[in-house]
Amino acid sequence: MFIVSLSYTAPLDHVDAHLAAHREFLAAQYAAGRFLMSGPKVPREGGIILADAPSRAALEAVLGEDPFHRAGVARYEITEFAPLMTAPALDAWRQRPNGG
């Protein structure tokens, strides 16, 4: 499991020019089962993605397709973690073979 922290590297008007394409990218990753949760930081300086990927390299490859990455308007910090405790609604993720 991974936490991806995006930080914008361009003014918001430049980021917003790619927002629709970024959201389409997110939707495709949700459909593929790769992303579990995402949203903007508060204040809006970037965003957070909770991702499920077989490896960091696989996640980096996916993030390389993000329109924000391609346009150079965001940088990504990736943190891998092994969930050991979860809310009951998320127990299935913790009990996966790759999980905790």
C-alpha positions as CSV (number, residue, x, y, z in Angstrom):
1,M,0.0,0.0,0.0
2,F,1.2,3.5,-0.8
3,I,0.5,7.1,0.1
4,V,1.3,9.4,-2.8
5,S,1.7,13.1,-1.8
6,L,1.5,15.5,-4.8
7,S,2.9,19.0,-4.5
8,Y,2.1,21.5,-7.2
9,T,5.2,23.0,-8.9
10,A,3.3,25.5,-11.0
11,P,0.6,28.2,-10.3
12,L,-2.9,26.9,-9.8
13,D,-4.1,28.3,-13.2
14,H,-1.4,26.0,-14.9
15,V,-2.5,23.1,-12.7
16,D,-6.2,23.7,-13.5
17,A,-5.5,23.6,-17.2
18,H,-4.8,19.9,-16.7
19,L,-7.3,19.1,-14.0
20,A,-10.0,17.5,-16.3
21,A,-7.4,15.2,-17.8
22,H,-6.0,14.4,-14.3
23,R,-9.4,13.4,-13.1
24,E,-9.9,11.2,-16.1
25,F,-6.6,9.5,-15.3
26,L,-7.8,9.1,-11.6
27,A,-11.0,7.5,-12.8
28,A,-9.1,5.0,-14.9
29,Q,-6.9,4.1,-12.0
30,Y,-10.0,3.6,-9.7
31,A,-11.5,1.4,-12.4
32,A,-8.3,-0.7,-12.6
33,G,-8.3,-1.1,-8.8
34,R,-5.1,0.8,-8.3
35,F,-6.3,3.9,-6.4
36,L,-8.5,3.6,-3.3
37,M,-8.9,7.2,-2.2
38,S,-7.7,10.7,-3.4
39,G,-8.3,14.3,-3.0
40,P,-6.8,17.8,-2.7
41,K,-4.7,18.9,0.2
42,V,-6.1,21.7,2.4
43,P,-5.0,24.3,1.6
44,R,-4.9,23.4,-2.1
45,E,-1.1,22.9,-2.5
46,G,-1.3,19.5,-4.1
47,G,-3.2,16.2,-3.4
48,I,-3.1,12.8,-1.7
49,I,-3.6,9.4,-3.3
50,L,-4.0,6.1,-1.4
51,A,-2.8,3.5,-3.9
52,D,-2.6,-0.3,-4.1
53,A,0.2,-1.5,-6.4
54,P,2.4,-4.6,-6.5
55,S,5.5,-2.5,-6.2
56,R,6.9,1.0,-6.0
57,A,8.2,0.6,-9.6
58,A,4.7,-0.3,-10.8
59,L,3.2,2.7,-9.1
60,E,5.9,5.0,-10.5
61,A,5.1,3.7,-14.0
62,V,1.4,4.5,-13.4
63,L,2.1,7.9,-12.0
64,G,4.3,8.7,-15.1
65,E,1.0,8.6,-17.1
66,D,-0.6,11.3,-14.9
67,P,-1.3,14.4,-17.0
68,F,0.0,16.5,-14.0
69,H,3.3,14.6,-14.3
70,R,3.4,14.9,-18.1
71,A,2.8,18.6,-17.9
72,G,5.4,19.1,-15.1
73,V,2.9,20.8,-12.8
74,A,3.4,18.4,-9.8
75,R,6.0,16.4,-8.1
76,Y,5.3,13.1,-6.2
77,E,6.5,11.8,-2.9
78,I,5.7,8.1,-2.5
79,T,5.6,6.4,0.9
80,E,5.1,2.6,1.2
81,F,3.5,1.2,4.3
82,A,2.1,-2.1,5.5
83,P,-1.4,-1.6,7.0
84,L,-1.6,-3.7,10.2
85,M,-4.7,-2.1,11.7
86,T,-7.8,-0.9,9.9
87,A,-11.3,0.2,10.5
88,P,-13.7,-2.8,10.0
89,A,-14.8,-1.5,6.6
90,L,-11.2,-1.8,5.4
91,D,-10.2,-5.2,6.9
92,A,-10.3,-6.8,3.4
93,W,-7.3,-4.7,2.3
94,R,-5.2,-5.5,5.4
95,Q,-5.8,-9.2,5.0
96,R,-4.6,-9.4,1.4
97,P,-1.5,-11.4,0.7
98,N,0.6,-8.2,0.1
99,G,-0.9,-6.5,3.1
100,G,0.4,-6.4,6.7
